[in-house]
Amino acid sequence: MKKVKFATSNPHKVREGNLVGKKFGIDFVQIKQSYPEIRDEDVSKVAEEGGRFVFDKIKEPIIVEDTGLFIEALNGFPGSFSAFVFRKIGNDGILKLLGSEKDRNAEFISAIGYCDENGVKIFKGIVKGSIADEKKGMEGFGYDPIFIPTGYGKTFAEDPDLKSRISHRRKAFQKFCEWLTKEG
């Protein structure tokens, strides 16, 4: 198994990565190296700068992942500030902001920044969907209880197997693992 260091404080993200990685013989190993998250509306830039920062610290290849929930009716809010917003207002706050809004279209965007001595390469995954009218389901984490992927009738929290098959993070990890298998 090829080991890839993953700088994150979130073990759920590591688990998601390893669901994909095992098919490619890749094992993502969590390291708890903090890094400053730049203020930028693009999750790719946040992952790029985070990857560069951690690589400069540990001098070993590393991945950093950043995800944003972009809600159309809120002009893309919370976007790359999703983790901060979740800590402050949570799912209840997002539902309150949307109120009776009919346009509940949203998308999750995940960006993995892989950094080594050659610089940073970005791998993105996107899943489109909508925001539910209320929280549903007990599985997953973060915005999973309010996000319904397009073409499905349940939130990620109601159907964690669905999330593991189609999520934004899975798509980003799939692209990264395919690239690393060819390049590495």
N, C-alpha and C positions, 0 to 999 in steps of 0.2 A: 504494500500500500504506500502510495506517495503521500506524504504529510504536507499540508499547507496550513500555515499559521493564519489565524483569523482573529483580528483585534476587535473584540466586542465584549460588552458586559452582559449581553443577552443570550442565555443558553438556548432559547427557542430558535434563534437564527442559526446557531451552530447545528442544531438537530435538523433543521430544514435543509441546510447545506449538505449534511451527511446523507440524507435520504437520496439526494442526487449523486453525490460523490461516490458512494459505494459501487454504483454501476460502472464507474470509470476507474476504480481502484484508487480513489482519492479520499483521504481522511482529513477533514477540517478540524484543527486543534485550536481551541479557544485560548487566547492569551488576553490577559486583562491589562493591556497597555492603553491608557487613556490618551486621547488626542483632542485638540480643540476643533469643534465643529464650526467652520466658517459660516458666516451669514450670507447665504446665496439661495435664490429660489430654485436652482437646478441641483437635484440630488447628485448628479454626476460630478459636479464641481466639489460638492461636500465630500464625496467618496474619494475623489482624486487628491484633494488636499490632505484628507485624513490618512490615506495610504502613504503619501509622500512623507508626512510627519512621522508616522510609526516606523517606516523604513529607515529614515534618518536616525532614529533612536536605537533600533535593534540591529540594523545592518544585515537583515535577512529578508527574503521575499515574504510578502504579507498581503492579505486582503483586508479591506474595510468595506462595509456595506452600509448604504444609507437608503432609506425608503421614505416616500412621501405619499400622502393621500391627498389627491387634488379634486376638489368638489367644484363643479361648474358654477352652481348658483352662488357660491361664495368666492368667485373669481380665483379659483385654484387654491384657496385656503383649506386646510392648514399647510399643504405643500411640504416643502422640506423642513418645516418647523413642526411636523406632526408629533414627534416624540415630546417636545416641549409642551405643545398644546394639549396632548393627551394627559400629561402630568398635571396640568393646570385646570382643565375643564372636563376632560374625559369624554366618553361617548354621550353622556347626558347633555353636556354643553354643546356638542356638535348638533345633536337632535334639537336642542332649544334654538340654536342659531338658525337652523333650517325651518323650524316651525312648520307651517302648513305649505311650504314651498312645493310646487308640483315638479319642477325640474330637480331631480335628485341624482342626476348623472355624476359619476365620479370615476376616477381611475387611481390605481395604486401603481407607482413607479418605483422600481428597485434598481439601484446602481451598485455594482461591485467594482471597487478600484483595486487592481492588482499592481503592486509596486515591487520592482526589483532594481538591479543596477542599471537596467535599460530605461527606467522611467515608469510611468503609470499607463495602464491600459484599462479601459472601462467596458463593462458588460452590463447591458440594461435589459430589464424585463418589465412588461406592462400587462396589467389585467384591467379591463374595463368593467364597469358595473354601475351600481346605484346604492344610495344610502337608504336603508330600511326606515320605516316610520317609528320603529321601536327596537330596542335591543332584543336579540333572539339568539339562544344557544349559550352553552356554558364552556365550550372548548376554545382553544386558541388563546390569543392575547391581543392587546391593543384594540384596534378598530374592528376586529373580526366579528363581534356581535352585531355590527350595524352595516357591514359591507356585503352586498349581494352581487356576485359576478353575473355579467350579462349571459342570458340563456339558461340561468338556473333559478330556482325558487327559494333557495335557502342561503342564509348567511354563512360565511366561513366558520363561524363559531358553532353553527348547527351541523355542519358537515365538514369536519376536519380532513376527511379523506379527499374530498373535493379540493380543498385548499392545497393539500400535498401534491395533487395532480396538475393544478392549473395556475398556481399563484405567481405573482410578479417575481417573487424571490426565487421560486423554482426555475422560472424561465431565465433569470439572470445567472443562476448557478449552472444551469444546463449549458448556456453559451460559454461560460468560463471553463467548465470541465471539458467541453469539446475542444476549445482552443488549447488548453493546457495539455490535453492528450496528444494533439497534433504537434504543438511547439516543444513540449517538455520532454 
